[in-house]
């Protein structure tokens, strides 16, 4: 509700923190403690898999962006003046928070029923969530829905939340630039 009511800078920075905290708590409540990397190392096969899904996700988002006829610049930048550091940090924070909530919790929760429900359900809710930011421009909603589908897919298939987080951060930087 705070997010929908205003685009004040304090609220913009508070919202991702609330979303991230809610996502972490719901993920922990539903799935327990996230698995950790053993001995602090990722084996070679896992590293290749992570790299593959990051490249797949980033390339796919680029293609989706080219297919959608017009993707507008992030609207909050027009309503609130952020300096470069603030915009950079916000781009990272919102990507991490959204991925934690939509893929870390929601996609995995829905995927308990079926993988398709996890992918499509989380993408649909991700799209509705973005109506407050992007409005109802068809090309933009196509981009957000396709992005949500892709991010859920690479997150579920890779088995790592870091993959859609990195892809989302790359996407945010691309949109911001």
Helices and strands as residue ranges (DSSP letters): H 2-5, H 9-31, G 38-40, H 44-67, H 76-79, H 84-99, I 100-107, H 108-111, H 115-134, H 138-158, H 161-176
